[in-house]
């Protein structure tokens, strides 16, 4: 009996993990990717000896990586040379205070007590609570498929959502633990990892700093793109075929089946199953004849975007930690500019990734490779922005802040600059509204069963995988998405 054929649109992390599972279960799998390398937003730039991760730069929730890699027949820790960062990141507050984030209580306690006497014991309680949110949500929400509404809207799940404090905003919940002005910022800014505002995101997202402090933050030598390269290697070993620089243009349907994938070069591929690892709203809008569904998706809440600068520096800056966070002195105002006005405030918050601190291979000897991520509003047709002006504003504000923090000559040592704006994210990666952290956001009505489903409701052989379907954005959840979508495909096509 011939194998069932599967075509996967997109060689992102989720697409490749799905390809591995299906190939190992007897499917004939081909992956088509519009760009020249695998990984999607987990790709990499190499220029003049400098290396930059395009998107994800930090490996959080390693327990999820280990769990999903185990289902692929892999030992995660043996696949990579992993560094456990003793300093997860260094925080620079707008008023001049600083805080080293570390799993080590001996590092955290004196800092916290100096900022707010008595805060260390409350910090420990916050981390315990947040990590309990993670364990509970992983077991009952994130790591399971919801095939029907009534599987999600059970009394047990209602009680779970109450336990997870989904009725409280993260910014409100954190004030139960800290009175100091800066500490609530230190333990809520992590919402930006998934493109959310801590002023609006549910308290459930306390699990983000809690997992950092409990499981730690890792870095694979060679950068986060190593995750993609390993998945590509294993997929090929399992028999998966890859076709790069191949742009999908349309999915032709017939009755209740998706029949043929049409490419921009005019070629057409028929397949028993189609799995879309492209951004889900983009797929409904551009690949499928689903105008009503696309319009409904357009009304959902979308994540923010970012302006990203990659700087090749002719000088090494040992003062940078591997991860450094610079928070705005007008923290609330900077968040409002992003999430209420889809723009950028003066004196914005930003993040710097300086991997040479951990991995000297990221730059030539004596030099540095620095990525600056400035969160900003997403593309909005009703509120168009001058992105060139905003890029220049972001660059100026970042450099001014770095001078204030003692990096006085950094601009003089920029050999070259590569910049991505929301326009670039949309163009290069087909991500809706340029929402680089993952297009569809994570409010309670966009999670679980209420998040776009991983199988089309009408076309029974068309599946979705990635950040815009269940369970959500970020590399760990994208890996979980691959596991869940694969489980569904195997259940429905055995």
SEVOBA-377496 format. One record per residue (C-alpha): residue in three letters; x, y, z. Coordinates in steps of 0.2 Angstrom, whole numbers, plus 5000, padded with zeros to 4 digits. Last residue first. Example, Ala and Ser with C-alpha at 12.3 -4.5 7.8 and 13.67 -1.06 7.14 Angstrom:
BEGIN
SER506849955036/ALA506249785039/
//
This chain:
BEGIN
UNK497750315054/UNK497250475047/UNK496150565061/UNK497250505076/UNK498850535067/UNK498350705061/UNK497750755078/UNK499350695087/UNK500450785074/UNK499450945077/UNK499750925096/UNK501550895095/UNK501851035082/UNK500851155093/UNK501951105108/UNK503451155098/UNK502651325094/UNK502251335113/UNK504151325117/UNK504651435102/UNK503451575107/UNK501651605102/UNK500151495106/UNK499251335111/UNK498351315099/UNK498451405082/UNK499351575078/UNK501051515084/UNK501351365073/UNK500351225065/UNK498851215054/UNK497951065046/UNK496951035030/UNK496350865027/UNK494550895033/UNK494251055024/UNK492751125033/UNK493251165051/UNK495151175046/UNK496251085058/UNK497351165071/UNK495951275078/UNK496051465079/UNK496151505098/UNK494451485107/UNK494751305111/UNK496251345121/UNK496651535121/UNK496051685111/UNK494551725122/UNK495751725137/UNK496851855129/UNK498451785121/UNK498751875104/UNK498651825086/UNK500151875076/UNK501651795084/UNK503151895092/UNK503451975075/UNK501752055073/UNK502152125055/UNK500252155053/UNK500051965048/UNK501651875047/UNK502151835029/UNK503951805034/UNK504951925023/UNK503552055019/UNK502652055035/UNK504252055046/UNK504952185034/UNK503552305036/UNK503552285055/UNK505352345055/UNK507052245052/UNK508652335052/UNK510452275048/UNK511852395053/UNK513652395049/UNK515352435057/UNK514552515072/UNK516152565083/UNK515752755084/UNK513952715090/UNK514652625105/UNK515752765111/UNK514852815127/UNK514152645133/UNK514052715151/UNK512152695154/UNK511752875148/UNK512752835132/UNK511652685130/UNK510052785133/UNK510552905119/UNK510952765107/UNK509252685110/UNK508352845108/UNK509252885092/UNK508952715084/UNK507152715089/UNK506852885082/UNK507652835066/UNK506552675065/UNK505052785069/UNK505452905055/UNK505652765042/UNK504052675049/UNK502952825045/UNK501452755053/UNK499652715047/UNK498252705060/UNK496752625051/UNK497852515041/UNK498752455057/UNK500452375056/UNK501052325074/UNK501552435088/UNK503352445094/UNK504452335105/UNK506352385102/UNK507452235100/UNK509352285099/UNK510552145092/UNK512352155096/UNK513852065088/UNK515452115096/UNK517352125091/UNK518952075099/UNK518951915090/UNK517751905076/UNK515951885082/UNK514651755087/UNK516051625090/UNK516351705107/UNK514851625114/UNK514351675131/UNK514751865132/UNK514851855113/UNK512951825113/UNK512552015116/UNK510652025115/UNK509952195119/UNK508152235125/UNK507152395123/UNK506052515133/UNK505652675124/UNK506252845129/UNK505152935116/UNK503552825113/UNK503352715099/UNK501752675088/UNK500252555088/UNK499252695098/UNK498552585112/UNK499752445113/UNK501452525109/UNK501152705114/UNK500252635130/UNK501652525134/UNK502852675133/UNK501752775144/UNK501652645157/UNK503552635158/UNK503952815157/UNK505752795164/UNK505852665150/UNK506552495154/UNK508252435147/UNK508452245147/UNK510152165145/UNK510351985139/UNK512151905137/UNK512752035149/UNK513452195141/UNK514952265151/UNK516152155141/UNK515852275126/UNK516952205111/UNK517452335098/UNK517252335079/UNK515352315081/UNK514252225069/UNK512552295074/UNK510852205071/UNK509452325074/UNK507652265077/UNK506052365077/UNK504752265085/UNK502952205084/UNK501452195095/UNK500252055096/UNK498552055088/UNK496752055095/UNK495551975084/UNK494452065071/UNK495552015057/UNK495251835061/UNK493351865058/UNK493751945041/UNK494851795036/UNK493451675041/UNK492151765030/UNK493351775016/UNK493851595016/UNK494451554998/UNK496151505005/UNK497951555002/UNK497951735005/UNK496751785019/UNK496651615027/UNK498451575026/UNK498951755032/UNK497851735047/UNK498751565050/UNK500551625049/UNK501351495038/UNK501551315045/UNK500151255034/UNK499951065034/UNK499150985018/UNK498550805017/UNK498250685003/UNK499350794991/UNK499250874974/UNK500750984969/UNK500551124957/UNK501851224948/UNK501551404941/UNK503151484948/UNK502051564962/UNK501551394969/UNK499851304969/UNK499551174982/UNK498151054977/UNK496750954985/UNK496051035001/UNK494550925004/UNK492750965009/UNK492050994991/UNK493551034980/UNK494951144986/UNK496451234978/UNK497751304990/UNK498551464983/UNK500151554982/UNK501551444990/UNK503251514987/UNK504651394984/UNK506351474988/UNK506751304997/UNK506151134993/UNK506451005007/UNK506150815007/UNK505750725023/UNK506550545024/UNK506850525042/UNK508650575040/UNK508050735032/UNK506950775046/UNK508350745059/UNK509450875049/UNK508051005048/UNK507650985066/UNK509451005071/UNK509651165060/UNK508051235067/UNK508651215085/UNK510451285080/UNK509551445074/UNK509451485093/UNK511351525092/UNK512951435089/UNK513151375106/UNK511351345113/UNK510851465126/UNK509851415142/UNK508751515154/UNK508351445170/UNK507051315176/UNK506451395192/UNK506851585189/UNK506451585171/UNK504951475174/UNK504351605186/UNK504651755175/UNK503551675162/UNK502251595173/UNK501651765179/UNK500851755163/UNK499251685171/UNK499051855178/UNK498051895162/UNK498852015150/UNK498152195149/UNK499452305159/UNK500752175156/UNK500552215137/UNK500752065126/UNK501952015111/UNK502351845117/UNK504051885125/UNK503252065129/UNK502451975143/UNK504151965151/UNK503952155157/UNK502952085172/UNK504252035185/UNK505452175183/UNK504052305180/UNK503252255197/UNK505052275205/UNK505252455199/UNK503952555209/UNK504352465225/UNK502652405233/UNK502952215228/UNK501952055231/UNK500052095229/UNK500552225216/UNK501052085204/UNK499152035202/UNK498652215196/UNK500052215182/UNK499652035177/UNK497852085175/UNK496551975185/UNK495151865179/UNK496451735172/UNK496951705190/UNK497651535185/UNK496651455199/UNK495051535191/UNK495551465174/UNK495751295182/UNK494051305191/UNK493251345174/UNK494251205167/UNK493551075179/UNK491851145177/UNK491951105158/UNK492051235144/UNK493551155135/UNK492950985131/UNK491251055128/UNK491951165114/UNK492551015104/UNK494250945098/UNK495251025112/UNK497050965110/UNK498150955126/UNK499851025131/UNK499351205134/UNK497751195144/UNK497651065158/UNK499450995160/UNK500351155154/UNK499151275163/UNK499351185180/UNK501251175179/UNK501451355173/UNK500251425185/UNK501151325199/UNK502751415193/UNK501951585195/UNK501351545212/UNK503151475218/UNK503951625209/UNK502751755218/UNK503051665235/UNK504951685232/UNK504751865228/UNK503751895243/UNK505151815254/UNK506351935245/UNK505352085247/UNK505552115265/UNK506552275263/UNK506252345246/UNK507652395234/UNK509052345246/UNK508052185250/UNK507852145232/UNK509752165228/UNK510352065244/UNK509151925240/UNK509351895221/UNK511251845221/UNK511151725236/UNK509551665229/UNK510351605213/UNK509151585199/UNK509751755193/UNK509151925187/UNK510352065190/UNK509452225195/UNK509952405191/UNK509252575197/UNK509552725187/UNK507752795187/UNK507252715170/UNK507752545176/UNK509252445169/UNK508952255171/UNK510352125168/UNK509851965161/UNK509751775165/UNK511451795175/UNK512051615178/UNK511551575160/UNK511451385158/UNK512551355142/UNK511951215130/UNK513051125118/UNK511651045108/UNK510750885103/UNK511250785119/UNK510250905130/UNK508750875119/UNK508750685119/UNK507850645103/UNK506550515098/UNK505350655092/UNK504250625107/UNK505850655117/UNK506050825108/UNK504350875114/UNK504750845132/UNK506450915132/UNK505951075123/UNK504451095136/UNK505651065151/UNK506751205143/UNK505451335147/UNK506551475140/UNK507851475127/UNK508351655123/UNK508651735106/UNK507151705096/UNK507051815080/UNK508451845068/UNK509851765078/UNK511351865073/UNK513151805068/UNK514651925064/UNK516051855054/UNK515851975040/UNK513951935039/UNK512951795045/UNK511051815048/UNK510051675057/UNK508351605057/UNK507051575071/UNK505851685062/UNK505651555049/UNK506851415055/UNK507451345038/UNK508451445025/UNK508251515008/UNK506451585010/UNK504751525003/UNK504851355011/UNK504051195005/UNK504151035016/UNK503850865008/UNK503250715018/UNK502850535013/UNK501950475028/UNK502450315038/UNK502450365056/UNK504250425056/UNK503850545042/UNK502350615052/UNK503350645067/UNK504850725058/UNK503650835047/UNK502750905063/UNK504450955070/UNK504951035054/UNK503351135052/UNK503351185071/UNK505151255070/UNK504751345053/UNK505051265036/UNK503451325029/UNK501951255019/UNK501951065023/UNK501450935010/UNK500950765016/UNK500750615005/UNK499950445011/UNK501150305008/UNK500750174995/UNK500050005000/
//
